[in-house]
Amino acid sequence: MLSRATTVREQEQSPAPPMRRPVPAAGLHAGGNRAVSALFARLEDAPVAEAAPVAPAPAPVATSEQSVADAPAAAYIVPFDRAPLSAPGERIIFRARFTDPAPADYQLEYSTTGGVFTTVAGPTTVTVPGLDSGNVDFFLPTPWLGAPPVQVVLRVRKIADNSVSATHTWNFGLKTRVPTTITQQEGTGEISLPGVYTYDIGPAIVPLMPPFYEHQTILERFANWRLGNVAPADIAPAYRTAHGLTTADAVSRHFLGTYAGNNGTFTVNADDRIADRHGGHPDLRNLVANLVAPKDVEVELPQTYEAQPGVALGNYTVTRILKADGTTWKVKKG
Amino acid sequence: MTASCRVTAVALGDGAYALRFTLANDGSTEIEVPSYEPFVSFAVRASAGGVAVPVHEPALDIGVNPTTLRVPAGGTVQLETPVRLRLDAEPDTDGFEWTVPHPRDGLSVQVELRLPAPFDVPCAVALP
């Protein structure tokens, strides 16, 4: 049973070897075995009592397993890498979501030394009520040569007693080289939704040994999605006329609304790779009900990766496809 | 059975639930399966009165981190997901907010893991 060969169903492809990191993944807790529990009782999740923060500082930690179990559970914390390498002025997107039966009892506090949040002239602290931060923009200083150090600290604070349930710290370093190539490992044909795509970051640097770009941050941005193959003539005439759908853009806006992805910051792993998952889909029941005839419907989402501010590393289009049966979803990317 | 799964739904109020997965290994050797962080490798099915109820999963485009789930022999691993399940709600546009247009009463929810064997199993769901 151990290390058996595996195949992931429904096109969530078998992932590349995991990135070497000093802490286990957010959202993972071992149980039923004290040794394993101890292994996963990481210091960063331990609760502490602490005064309200003014500036980031190393937090004292407690190691009570009971207290750890009572703290909000980490479900999603990005960037994944806690020692990212970034460029001067680069925008980094943080996001954290924790689970607790009483999320309103907590707040998430981001603080930094060396950078700013929200805008390039923004504050050095951001506090978000509850346990879902949403996207929090962070900017590295510019100019910046790697010193003084830049640090971001996330604290999960219980409002009632001002205690800190968890602390997560990112220590930024300077990118000393910038990748210029990105290569999708999967094909560009249709696969079942959701799909996970893996990218090799390059080029290799001779005569150095890999990894060449581990820890480097890569920003993804999206443009608004659109219907790629639905024209006004595809819409039932009465509906088309009633809603003034005279152009393809108008058809897209009417049936899709606006969505420009969920911008985020990737970090290159020890295999010089990043992985991207595309799942879910828009609600197209109204469109399907008003097509002149059944057809595949393509929803195109343009995506750009960049390793240095304002310079595209790669441009892709994520296309979700609702098949003519009206229920089956596929995805392709290229 | 060597591998099993259960899901505990944590009520967050306003019809929203967090989902907490417990993977159990009743065997005598550790089980390893590849997965991704954050954990979103599952599908939710719902029914009421024997009739399927649609579960809307909005578009979600996020970076993921390959990882390995290791479930010790005779032990369990608990997985948190950023996905929230909201009942009696119309489709949302937040990719982490999956919705079911049916109230809690009379609703049956099932979860299917999208993990490799032996964790390609259905999960029993306890809705409070």
Chai-1 contact restraints between the chains, C-beta under 6 A:
chainA,res_idxA,chainB,res_idxB,connection_type,confidence,min_distance_angstrom,max_distance_angstrom,comment,restraint_id
A,M1,B,G27,contact,1.0,0.0,6.0,A-B,restraint_1
A,M1,B,T29,contact,1.0,0.0,6.0,A-B,restraint_2
A,M1,B,I31,contact,1.0,0.0,6.0,A-B,restraint_3
A,L2,B,T29,contact,1.0,0.0,6.0,A-B,restraint_4
A,L2,B,E30,contact,1.0,0.0,6.0,A-B,restraint_5
A,S3,B,E32,contact,1.0,0.0,6.0,A-B,restraint_6
A,T6,B,V33,contact,1.0,0.0,6.0,A-B,restraint_7
A,T6,B,P116,contact,1.0,0.0,6.0,A-B,restraint_8
A,T7,B,P116,contact,1.0,0.0,6.0,A-B,restraint_9
A,V8,B,P116,contact,1.0,0.0,6.0,A-B,restraint_10
A,R9,B,R114,contact,1.0,0.0,6.0,A-B,restraint_11
A,R9,B,D120,contact,1.0,0.0,6.0,A-B,restraint_12
A,E10,B,R114,contact,1.0,0.0,6.0,A-B,restraint_13
A,E12,B,S41,contact,1.0,0.0,6.0,A-B,restraint_14
A,E12,B,R114,contact,1.0,0.0,6.0,A-B,restraint_15
A,S14,B,P34,contact,1.0,0.0,6.0,A-B,restraint_16
A,P15,B,P34,contact,1.0,0.0,6.0,A-B,restraint_17
A,P15,B,Y36,contact,1.0,0.0,6.0,A-B,restraint_18
A,P15,B,P66,contact,1.0,0.0,6.0,A-B,restraint_19
A,A16,B,P66,contact,1.0,0.0,6.0,A-B,restraint_20
A,P18,B,P66,contact,1.0,0.0,6.0,A-B,restraint_21
A,P18,B,T67,contact,1.0,0.0,6.0,A-B,restraint_22
A,P18,B,T68,contact,1.0,0.0,6.0,A-B,restraint_23
A,A25,B,E37,contact,1.0,0.0,6.0,A-B,restraint_24
A,A25,B,T67,contact,1.0,0.0,6.0,A-B,restraint_25
A,G27,B,P38,contact,1.0,0.0,6.0,A-B,restraint_26
A,G27,B,F39,contact,1.0,0.0,6.0,A-B,restraint_27
A,G27,B,L79,contact,1.0,0.0,6.0,A-B,restraint_28
A,G27,B,E80,contact,1.0,0.0,6.0,A-B,restraint_29
A,H29,B,Q78,contact,1.0,0.0,6.0,A-B,restraint_30
A,A30,B,V77,contact,1.0,0.0,6.0,A-B,restraint_31
A,G31,B,T76,contact,1.0,0.0,6.0,A-B,restraint_32
A,G31,B,Q78,contact,1.0,0.0,6.0,A-B,restraint_33
A,G32,B,G75,contact,1.0,0.0,6.0,A-B,restraint_34
A,G32,B,T76,contact,1.0,0.0,6.0,A-B,restraint_35
A,N33,B,P72,contact,1.0,0.0,6.0,A-B,restraint_36
A,N33,B,G75,contact,1.0,0.0,6.0,A-B,restraint_37
A,V36,B,P72,contact,1.0,0.0,6.0,A-B,restraint_38
A,A73,B,E80,contact,1.0,0.0,6.0,A-B,restraint_39
A,A75,B,E80,contact,1.0,0.0,6.0,A-B,restraint_40
A,A75,B,T81,contact,1.0,0.0,6.0,A-B,restraint_41
A,A75,B,P82,contact,1.0,0.0,6.0,A-B,restraint_42
A,Y76,B,P38,contact,1.0,0.0,6.0,A-B,restraint_43
A,Y76,B,P82,contact,1.0,0.0,6.0,A-B,restraint_44
A,F80,B,N65,contact,1.0,0.0,6.0,A-B,restraint_45
A,R97,B,P82,contact,1.0,0.0,6.0,A-B,restraint_46
A,T99,B,A18,contact,1.0,0.0,6.0,A-B,restraint_47
A,T99,B,E80,contact,1.0,0.0,6.0,A-B,restraint_48
A,P101,B,V10,contact,1.0,0.0,6.0,A-B,restraint_49
A,G261,B,D61,contact,1.0,0.0,6.0,A-B,restraint_50
A,N262,B,D61,contact,1.0,0.0,6.0,A-B,restraint_51
A,N262,B,I62,contact,1.0,0.0,6.0,A-B,restraint_52
A,N262,B,G95,contact,1.0,0.0,6.0,A-B,restraint_53
A,G264,B,I62,contact,1.0,0.0,6.0,A-B,restraint_54
A,G264,B,G63,contact,1.0,0.0,6.0,A-B,restraint_55
A,F266,B,G63,contact,1.0,0.0,6.0,A-B,restraint_56
A,A275,B,V64,contact,1.0,0.0,6.0,A-B,restraint_57
A,A275,B,P66,contact,1.0,0.0,6.0,A-B,restraint_58
A,D276,B,G63,contact,1.0,0.0,6.0,A-B,restraint_59
A,R277,B,I62,contact,1.0,0.0,6.0,A-B,restraint_60
A,R277,B,V64,contact,1.0,0.0,6.0,A-B,restraint_61
A,H278,B,D61,contact,1.0,0.0,6.0,A-B,restraint_62
A,G279,B,L60,contact,1.0,0.0,6.0,A-B,restraint_63
A,G280,B,E57,contact,1.0,0.0,6.0,A-B,restraint_64
A,G280,B,P58,contact,1.0,0.0,6.0,A-B,restraint_65
A,G280,B,A59,contact,1.0,0.0,6.0,A-B,restraint_66
A,G280,B,L60,contact,1.0,0.0,6.0,A-B,restraint_67
A,G280,B,G95,contact,1.0,0.0,6.0,A-B,restraint_68
A,H281,B,A59,contact,1.0,0.0,6.0,A-B,restraint_69
A,D283,B,P91,contact,1.0,0.0,6.0,A-B,restraint_70
